[in-house]
């Protein structure tokens, strides 16, 4: 008889844990990743937790450890071993690693290099993406026991028609090479764009580059859904 209360407590704890959909991720990116996770664009934080309200009226969380390299282009990033940016003491607790780079390249770097090198936009992008993917794989080389998903996020949709071709070509190349290398491509922006492919006004930080920090819950919710599907 004395074992019954313990049994029911064990079942209750099991059910609670079975319903828990909380995730720990390590995020590496330019300032765009900070705008994704913080409700106010000026917050410089290394760690943040965001709540996700599901239709079943339960609340779940994503805890994100941030490594922000503001203004960093992929060209500049490729001079760094990305594997060294992940904190070793956190690696065993992570459910995924998320990388968000490319917005700075799409806005300034790619067209400039195409003009300077007399190359097509597509070729400049390939010249960026291929070494970037190999650099991302340094995470696996640095932490060979880490088998959880490594997620590459699409760049923020453009706010100007002049950037449409560069943005679409970049994301297409990133998606192709990510999937070819057993990485996850993550594009949460479908609900956030107009029919012409430009970012909707309510999701625009109106600084020419960033997704709105005030309305970024839609990105966090989409990431949570992705993490659920990857488990």
C-alpha positions as CSV (number, residue, x, y, z in Angstrom):
1,X,0.0,0.0,0.0
2,X,2.8,2.4,0.8
3,X,4.1,2.1,-2.7
4,X,1.0,3.5,-4.3
5,X,1.6,7.2,-3.6
6,X,5.2,6.8,-5.0
7,X,3.8,5.0,-8.1
8,X,1.3,7.8,-8.8
9,X,3.9,10.5,-8.3
10,X,6.2,8.7,-10.7
11,X,3.5,8.5,-13.3
12,X,2.7,12.2,-12.8
13,X,6.3,13.2,-13.2
14,X,6.6,11.1,-16.3
15,X,3.5,12.7,-17.9
16,X,4.8,16.2,-17.1
17,X,8.2,15.4,-18.6
18,X,6.6,13.8,-21.6
19,X,4.7,17.0,-22.3
20,X,7.7,19.3,-21.8
21,X,8.9,20.8,-25.0
22,X,11.7,23.0,-23.8
23,X,14.9,23.3,-25.8
24,X,18.4,24.6,-25.2
25,X,20.1,26.0,-28.3
26,X,23.4,27.9,-29.0
27,X,22.9,30.7,-31.4
28,X,25.7,32.2,-33.5
29,X,25.1,35.1,-35.8
30,X,25.4,38.7,-36.8
31,X,23.2,41.2,-35.0
32,X,20.2,39.6,-36.7
33,X,20.3,36.8,-34.2
34,X,20.0,39.2,-31.3
35,X,17.0,40.9,-32.9
36,X,15.4,37.4,-33.3
37,X,15.6,36.5,-29.6
38,X,15.4,39.8,-27.7
39,X,12.2,41.8,-27.4
40,X,14.1,45.0,-27.5
41,X,16.7,45.7,-30.1
42,X,19.2,47.5,-27.8
43,X,19.6,44.5,-25.4
44,X,23.0,43.0,-25.5
45,X,22.7,39.7,-23.8
46,X,24.5,36.4,-23.8
47,X,21.6,34.3,-22.6
48,X,17.9,34.6,-23.0
49,X,14.7,32.5,-22.6
50,X,11.6,32.9,-24.7
51,X,8.2,31.5,-24.0
52,X,6.1,29.7,-26.6
53,X,2.3,29.5,-26.0
54,X,0.9,26.4,-27.8
55,X,-2.7,25.9,-28.8
56,X,-3.2,23.3,-26.0
57,X,-2.7,26.3,-23.6
58,X,0.7,25.0,-22.4
59,X,3.7,27.1,-22.2
60,X,7.1,25.9,-23.4
61,X,10.5,27.6,-23.7
62,X,13.6,28.0,-25.8
63,X,16.7,28.9,-23.9
64,X,19.2,30.4,-26.2
65,X,22.9,31.1,-25.5
66,X,24.0,33.9,-27.9
67,X,27.3,34.5,-29.5
68,X,26.7,37.7,-31.4
69,X,29.2,39.0,-34.0
70,X,27.6,42.3,-35.0
71,X,28.2,43.4,-38.5
72,X,30.1,40.2,-39.4
73,X,30.0,39.2,-43.1
74,X,30.4,35.6,-44.1
75,X,33.6,36.5,-45.8
76,X,34.9,37.8,-42.4
77,X,33.5,34.8,-40.6
78,X,35.3,32.4,-42.8
79,X,38.6,33.7,-41.3
80,X,37.5,32.2,-38.0
81,X,37.0,28.5,-37.1
82,X,33.3,28.5,-36.2
83,X,33.9,25.4,-34.0
84,X,35.8,27.7,-31.5
85,X,32.8,29.9,-31.1
86,X,30.7,27.2,-29.4
87,X,31.2,27.1,-25.6
88,X,32.6,23.6,-24.7
89,X,31.0,23.5,-21.3
90,X,27.5,23.9,-22.9
91,X,27.8,21.4,-25.8
92,X,26.3,18.4,-23.9
93,X,23.3,20.3,-22.8
94,X,22.3,21.6,-26.3
95,X,19.4,20.4,-28.4
96,X,20.6,22.3,-31.5
97,X,23.0,25.0,-32.8
98,X,21.6,27.8,-34.9
99,X,23.6,30.0,-37.2
100,X,22.2,33.3,-38.7
101,X,24.6,35.0,-41.1
102,X,24.2,36.6,-44.5
103,X,22.1,39.7,-44.1
104,X,25.1,42.0,-44.2
105,X,26.5,40.1,-47.2
106,X,23.1,40.4,-49.1
107,X,22.8,44.1,-48.4
108,X,26.4,45.3,-49.0
109,X,29.0,42.7,-49.7
110,X,27.8,40.5,-52.6
111,X,26.9,43.2,-55.2
112,X,30.1,45.1,-54.4
113,X,32.2,41.9,-54.9
114,X,30.4,41.0,-58.1
115,X,31.2,44.5,-59.5
116,X,34.8,44.4,-58.3
117,X,35.6,40.8,-59.4
118,X,33.5,41.0,-62.6
119,X,31.6,37.9,-61.6
120,X,27.9,37.1,-61.6
121,X,25.9,37.4,-58.3
122,X,25.4,33.6,-58.3
123,X,29.2,33.0,-58.6
124,X,30.0,35.4,-55.8
125,X,27.4,33.7,-53.6
126,X,28.8,30.2,-54.3
127,X,32.3,31.5,-53.5
128,X,30.9,32.5,-50.1
129,X,28.6,29.7,-49.3
130,X,30.9,26.7,-50.1
131,X,33.7,27.7,-47.6
132,X,31.0,28.8,-45.1
133,X,29.4,25.4,-45.1
134,X,32.9,23.8,-44.6
135,X,33.5,26.2,-41.7
136,X,30.2,25.3,-40.1
137,X,31.2,21.6,-40.3
138,X,34.1,22.6,-38.0
139,X,31.5,22.3,-35.2
140,X,31.3,18.6,-35.9
141,X,35.1,18.3,-36.2
142,X,35.6,20.2,-32.9
143,X,32.8,18.2,-31.1
144,X,32.6,14.9,-32.9
145,X,30.2,13.5,-30.2
146,X,27.7,16.3,-31.0
147,X,25.0,14.7,-33.2
148,X,22.2,17.2,-32.6
149,X,20.9,19.4,-35.5
150,X,23.0,22.3,-36.8
151,X,20.5,24.8,-38.3
152,X,21.3,27.4,-40.9
153,X,18.8,30.2,-41.0
154,X,17.7,32.1,-44.2
155,X,18.5,35.8,-44.4
156,X,15.8,38.3,-43.5
157,X,13.6,39.1,-46.5
158,X,14.5,42.3,-48.4
159,X,12.7,45.6,-47.9
160,X,13.8,46.8,-51.3
161,X,13.1,45.3,-54.7
162,X,16.8,46.0,-55.6
163,X,17.9,43.3,-53.2
164,X,15.4,40.6,-54.2
165,X,17.6,38.7,-56.7
166,X,20.6,38.7,-54.3
167,X,18.4,37.5,-51.4
168,X,16.7,34.8,-53.3
169,X,19.9,33.5,-54.9
170,X,21.7,33.5,-51.5
171,X,19.0,31.6,-49.7
172,X,18.6,29.1,-52.6
173,X,22.4,28.4,-52.5
174,X,22.4,28.2,-48.7
175,X,19.5,25.7,-48.7
176,X,21.1,23.5,-51.4
177,X,24.5,23.2,-49.7
178,X,23.1,22.8,-46.2
179,X,21.0,19.8,-47.3
180,X,23.9,18.4,-49.2
181,X,25.9,18.4,-46.0
182,X,23.3,17.0,-43.6
183,X,22.6,20.4,-42.1
184,X,19.2,21.9,-41.5
185,X,17.9,24.9,-43.5
186,X,15.5,27.1,-41.7
187,X,13.3,29.7,-43.4
188,X,10.5,30.9,-41.1
189,X,9.6,34.0,-43.2
190,X,6.7,32.8,-45.4
191,X,4.1,34.5,-43.1
192,X,6.1,37.7,-43.0
193,X,6.4,38.6,-46.6
194,X,4.1,40.5,-49.1
195,X,3.0,39.0,-52.4
196,X,5.9,40.7,-54.0
197,X,8.4,38.9,-51.7
198,X,9.3,42.0,-49.7
199,X,9.2,42.0,-45.9
200,X,5.8,43.2,-44.4
201,X,6.0,46.6,-42.7
202,X,5.1,45.3,-39.3
203,X,8.1,43.0,-39.3
204,X,10.5,45.6,-40.5
205,X,12.8,47.3,-37.9
206,X,13.1,50.1,-40.4
207,X,16.8,50.3,-40.2
208,X,17.4,48.6,-43.6
209,X,18.6,45.3,-42.3
210,X,16.8,43.8,-39.2
211,X,13.6,41.9,-38.5
212,X,11.5,43.7,-36.0
213,X,12.6,42.9,-32.4
214,X,9.1,43.9,-31.1
215,X,7.4,41.3,-33.4
216,X,9.9,38.5,-33.4
217,X,7.7,36.0,-31.5
218,X,6.7,34.6,-34.9
219,X,10.3,33.5,-35.6
220,X,10.7,32.0,-32.1
221,X,7.5,30.0,-32.5
222,X,8.6,28.7,-35.9
223,X,11.9,27.7,-34.5
224,X,10.2,25.8,-31.7
225,X,8.0,23.9,-34.2
226,X,11.1,23.0,-36.2
227,X,12.9,21.7,-33.1
228,X,9.9,19.6,-32.3
229,X,9.9,18.1,-35.8
230,X,13.6,17.4,-35.6
231,X,13.5,15.4,-32.4
